[in-house]
Amino acid sequence: MRIPREVKVGPHSYLVQFNKMLRPDDGLTGTISYRKQTIDIDPLLPPSEMDVVFWHEIIHGLNHNFSLGLSEDTADNLAVGLTQFLDDNFKETLNWEEIE
């Protein structure tokens, strides 16, 4: 599945971009900024980790836009589950070619 440069989460569009300045050793491998409308992903992660981080940030966006009340642990678990579900059943991994 190709990741476009811009994704919609609820009524908002977010620019998806790589950010080498994230701090993975401190547990920060991705962010979503509602103010800047960006999703930043650490480009140095292994592909499966990048996929999980992307879905994690999308789940945060859904949580924010629809007031779902999800915890950080729930966002983590849903992201891992969604990544595994897509890979196991559809052989779908994310294609990051368009992201700079």
C-alpha positions as YAML, in Angstrom:
chain: A
units: angstrom
residues:
- id: 1
  name: MET
  ca: [0.00, 0.00, 0.00]
- id: 2
  name: ARG
  ca: [1.50, 3.30, -1.13]
- id: 3
  name: ILE
  ca: [1.65, 6.05, 1.50]
- id: 4
  name: PRO
  ca: [0.76, 9.37, -0.16]
- id: 5
  name: ARG
  ca: [2.48, 12.62, 0.83]
- id: 6
  name: GLU
  ca: [-0.79, 13.76, 2.36]
- id: 7
  name: VAL
  ca: [-3.41, 11.73, 4.21]
- id: 8
  name: LYS
  ca: [-6.82, 12.73, 5.53]
- id: 9
  name: VAL
  ca: [-7.75, 11.91, 9.10]
- id: 10
  name: GLY
  ca: [-11.27, 13.06, 9.82]
- id: 11
  name: PRO
  ca: [-11.76, 16.41, 8.09]
- id: 12
  name: HIS
  ca: [-8.06, 17.31, 8.23]
- id: 13
  name: SER
  ca: [-5.18, 16.71, 5.82]
- id: 14
  name: TYR
  ca: [-1.76, 15.82, 7.23]
- id: 15
  name: LEU
  ca: [1.57, 15.98, 5.42]
- id: 16
  name: VAL
  ca: [3.48, 12.72, 5.97]
- id: 17
  name: GLN
  ca: [7.23, 13.25, 6.20]
- id: 18
  name: PHE
  ca: [10.41, 11.67, 7.42]
- id: 19
  name: ASN
  ca: [12.16, 13.37, 10.32]
- id: 20
  name: LYS
  ca: [15.68, 12.27, 11.30]
- id: 21
  name: MET
  ca: [15.55, 14.58, 14.35]
- id: 22
  name: LEU
  ca: [13.15, 12.35, 16.31]
- id: 23
  name: ARG
  ca: [14.60, 10.67, 19.40]
- id: 24
  name: PRO
  ca: [14.05, 6.90, 19.04]
- id: 25
  name: ASP
  ca: [16.30, 6.15, 22.01]
- id: 26
  name: ASP
  ca: [13.83, 8.14, 24.12]
- id: 27
  name: GLY
  ca: [10.88, 6.28, 22.58]
- id: 28
  name: LEU
  ca: [9.96, 9.03, 20.10]
- id: 29
  name: THR
  ca: [9.77, 7.40, 16.67]
- id: 30
  name: GLY
  ca: [6.82, 9.35, 15.29]
- id: 31
  name: THR
  ca: [4.60, 12.34, 15.98]
- id: 32
  name: ILE
  ca: [1.39, 13.90, 14.79]
- id: 33
  name: SER
  ca: [1.04, 17.66, 15.02]
- id: 34
  name: TYR
  ca: [-2.53, 18.92, 14.97]
- id: 35
  name: ARG
  ca: [-1.31, 22.52, 14.76]
- id: 36
  name: LYS
  ca: [1.09, 22.00, 11.83]
- id: 37
  name: GLN
  ca: [-0.97, 19.13, 10.39]
- id: 38
  name: THR
  ca: [2.03, 16.88, 9.93]
- id: 39
  name: ILE
  ca: [2.89, 13.28, 10.68]
- id: 40
  name: ASP
  ca: [6.62, 12.73, 11.21]
- id: 41
  name: ILE
  ca: [8.20, 9.27, 11.01]
- id: 42
  name: ASP
  ca: [11.77, 8.26, 11.86]
- id: 43
  name: PRO
  ca: [13.23, 7.10, 8.49]
- id: 44
  name: LEU
  ca: [15.93, 5.00, 10.15]
- id: 45
  name: LEU
  ca: [13.47, 2.48, 11.59]
- id: 46
  name: PRO
  ca: [13.12, -1.00, 10.11]
- id: 47
  name: PRO
  ca: [10.19, -1.13, 7.63]
- id: 48
  name: SER
  ca: [7.80, -3.02, 9.93]
- id: 49
  name: GLU
  ca: [8.47, -0.49, 12.72]
- id: 50
  name: MET
  ca: [7.80, 2.41, 10.34]
- id: 51
  name: ASP
  ca: [4.48, 0.81, 9.44]
- id: 52
  name: VAL
  ca: [3.49, 0.42, 13.10]
- id: 53
  name: VAL
  ca: [4.49, 4.02, 13.88]
- id: 54
  name: PHE
  ca: [2.47, 5.32, 10.93]
- id: 55
  name: TRP
  ca: [-0.67, 3.50, 12.05]
- id: 56
  name: HIS
  ca: [-0.04, 4.58, 15.64]
- id: 57
  name: GLU
  ca: [-0.05, 8.25, 14.59]
- id: 58
  name: ILE
  ca: [-3.16, 7.73, 12.43]
- id: 59
  name: ILE
  ca: [-4.92, 6.21, 15.45]
- id: 60
  name: HIS
  ca: [-3.90, 9.25, 17.51]
- id: 61
  name: GLY
  ca: [-5.44, 11.46, 14.81]
- id: 62
  name: LEU
  ca: [-8.66, 9.46, 14.87]
- id: 63
  name: ASN
  ca: [-8.67, 9.62, 18.66]
- id: 64
  name: HIS
  ca: [-8.21, 13.39, 18.56]
- id: 65
  name: ASN
  ca: [-10.81, 14.06, 15.86]
- id: 66
  name: PHE
  ca: [-13.49, 11.74, 17.19]
- id: 67
  name: SER
  ca: [-12.86, 11.98, 20.97]
- id: 68
  name: LEU
  ca: [-12.48, 8.20, 21.34]
- id: 69
  name: GLY
  ca: [-10.66, 8.35, 24.67]
- id: 70
  name: LEU
  ca: [-7.98, 5.85, 23.66]
- id: 71
  name: SER
  ca: [-4.91, 5.45, 25.85]
- id: 72
  name: GLU
  ca: [-1.33, 5.39, 24.55]
- id: 73
  name: ASP
  ca: [-1.20, 1.63, 25.20]
- id: 74
  name: THR
  ca: [-4.40, 1.11, 23.23]
- id: 75
  name: ALA
  ca: [-3.01, 3.14, 20.31]
- id: 76
  name: ASP
  ca: [0.15, 1.00, 20.44]
- id: 77
  name: ASN
  ca: [-1.79, -2.26, 20.48]
- id: 78
  name: LEU
  ca: [-4.17, -1.23, 17.69]
- id: 79
  name: ALA
  ca: [-1.23, -0.11, 15.50]
- id: 80
  name: VAL
  ca: [0.59, -3.43, 15.93]
- id: 81
  name: GLY
  ca: [-2.64, -5.36, 15.36]
- id: 82
  name: LEU
  ca: [-3.52, -3.43, 12.21]
- id: 83
  name: THR
  ca: [-0.02, -3.82, 10.79]
- id: 84
  name: GLN
  ca: [-0.05, -7.56, 11.43]
- id: 85
  name: PHE
  ca: [-3.61, -7.99, 10.12]
- id: 86
  name: LEU
  ca: [-2.80, -6.27, 6.81]
- id: 87
  name: ASP
  ca: [0.42, -8.24, 6.38]
- id: 88
  name: ASP
  ca: [-0.97, -11.64, 7.42]
- id: 89
  name: ASN
  ca: [-4.19, -11.48, 5.42]
- id: 90
  name: PHE
  ca: [-3.42, -9.26, 2.44]
- id: 91
  name: LYS
  ca: [0.40, -9.34, 2.27]
- id: 92
  name: GLU
  ca: [0.19, -5.55, 2.52]
- id: 93
  name: THR
  ca: [3.10, -3.59, 3.85]
- id: 94
  name: LEU
  ca: [3.46, 0.13, 3.45]
- id: 95
  name: ASN
  ca: [5.34, 1.60, 0.50]
- id: 96
  name: TRP
  ca: [7.25, 4.71, 1.59]
- id: 97
  name: GLU
  ca: [8.64, 5.73, -1.85]
- id: 98
  name: GLU
  ca: [6.73, 9.03, -2.06]
- id: 99
  name: ILE
  ca: [7.75, 10.26, 1.39]
- id: 100
  name: GLU
  ca: [10.83, 12.48, 1.63]
...
